[in-house]
Amino acid sequence: MMFQPKVAVVILNYNGKHWLQQFLPNVLQYSTAPNVTIYVADNASTDDSVSYIQTNFPTVKIIQNAVNTGYAGGYNEALKQVQSDYYVLLNSDVEVSANWIENTIHYMQQDDLIAACQPKIVSYHEKNKFEYAGAAGGFIDKYGYPFCRGRMFDTCETDNGQYNTSDEIFWASGACLFIRASLFHEVGGLDADFFAHMEEIDLCWRLKNLGYKICYCAESTVYHVGGGTLNKSNPKKTFLNFRNNRALLHKNYDANTLKKIEKTRNFLDLIAWIKAVLSGNFEEAKAIKAALAEYQHNKEKWNRKQLSNEQLKSVASPNKIGIFNGSIVLLYFLKRIKKYSQLKW
C-alpha cells in the first residue's frame, strides 16, 4: 500500500532496555515503509538503554530528555523535536504485526475529522484475549469511569471477532496511539500535570470537545504485555488513577454537568475507599485519600485548564459519542454486566 504522509513511531523509554531488546526488532521488522521513522525517546534512563540502541539499532533515532517527567511530559518534550504528519505513541512492551501502520493511517485518511485512532490491542501473553489497556477501543461512563469494548474493569473478553468492525470510540489507548501531529500540538499535547495514567483519555476528550472523532481500526492488531511500568496494585498507580480521573472530569465537562455528577462521584470514591479499608488494603486506601485531597487542593488549576480548553478553536459541535449515560460501576458490581455487548446504549 502506497501512502504519502510521514509517520513517526515514538517509543518512550525509561530504564526499559529489556523491553527494547525484546520488542524493538519486531517494530523495525513491520515498520519498513520509506516514510516511517522509528524514534526512541529516552526519559533520563539510568540503565544503558541509549548505548544499547546506538550499538544495535543505528537506524533508530534517539531523543534524550534531561529529566523523567512521566509519560505525558516525556512525550511532550520529545515530540517538540519530531517533524511528521502523524505520530504513533507506542509503549515499549508492545509487539506489532504486519501492516499495523499502513491499515491505521489509511483508515484515518478517509476522514479529516479523525484526530486519533488505535488498533485492536490484545494480550501478549494470551493472544486470544483483549488486553486491559485499550482492547477494542475506549469509552467512558457519565461519572468518568473508563472501559473498553472487550474490557470492563478487570474482566477482559476473549477475542472471537466480536469487535472486528472499525468505528468511532471515545478514547484511544496510549499503549498504541495514532494521532495527527498538527492536532497534538494545536491542543497543547498531553497534560504533563497528569504525569502518567488517563492522560490519553484527557487528550482525546479535548479533541472530541472541539468536534473531532476518535476511532478504532479493527484491521490493525498489536500485542501488549501491560503493567510494564507500574503494576496495577501499586499505590502510586492508584493515586494517579484517582487524582487524574477527577481532574479529567473537571477539565472536560462544562461547569453545569460537573456540578450534576459531583455528588454521585464523591459517593463512589468514598465506596472505593471503604472497600479498600475493609479488604485490608490500607496502602490503597491511603492512596485514594491522598489523590482526592490533591485534586481538591488544586481545583483552581483545573478551573484554569477548563477555561483554556474552552478557548480552543472548534471544528464542529462537541462530539459526545462514546459517553455511556449511566453507571458502569453499578452495572458491573451490582447487576453483574461484564461485557461491552451487554450494555444498552
C-alpha angles and dihedrals in degrees: 000000000000118000133165112213122099114245124198117197105201120191115193111215133191115171088325102133090133091057091047090051091051103040112019094078089054092050090050091048094056099035101066102127109125093239094054119095124189119217132181111204106201114209098209095291119193095205123076096267094127097050089045091057093044091053100041106027109035093166092062113095115226127213115189118205114205095222137018106254095166130250095311101043092037093057093042091055094044097046092055084072098047121087110198144124094235133023124207111200102203128183115231092236096063129110113205131202139215116304093002090140100035095051094048096045091046089053093049092049091061091073127031090205092066101101099171139009142181133205125230106288116207132173117277091210096043105031093185092060132074116247122241097238103068108334106178096342138313132267136172136213124230091265094054103260111144123218137159144223096265098020133063115175104313096340111104117187127224111254106243094158091270092131099040093124120098110229149145117290134174102244136011120220121258088219087078112002122171112196138166105254095219092055093046089060095036092062094041099260122253120345104256090198087071090061091190139350127049093014089119090053089052091049092049092047091052090052092047091050086059091054101262127134129239114204147188121225110207093187092069124067134188131176118227127198093198131196090053095138107028125012112233091243092055111117090222089059090049090051094049094046095051096041095043094045092057091046089049091057093044094052099045108034119075115248095258095052091045091053091051095054100034099089093049091046092050089052092050091050090050090053090051090052093048091048090053092050094047090048091053092245093136095161089055091048090050091050092051092050092048092048094053091045091053092047091053092045092055100044092121090057091052089048090056091049091049090054091046091053091051090058094059117108114265124212094192141349116304109286109230097174108132100033107119110217097222143046118291088189092060094044095046102042102031105026094034095230103160104166133068090226090063093061119105107219 
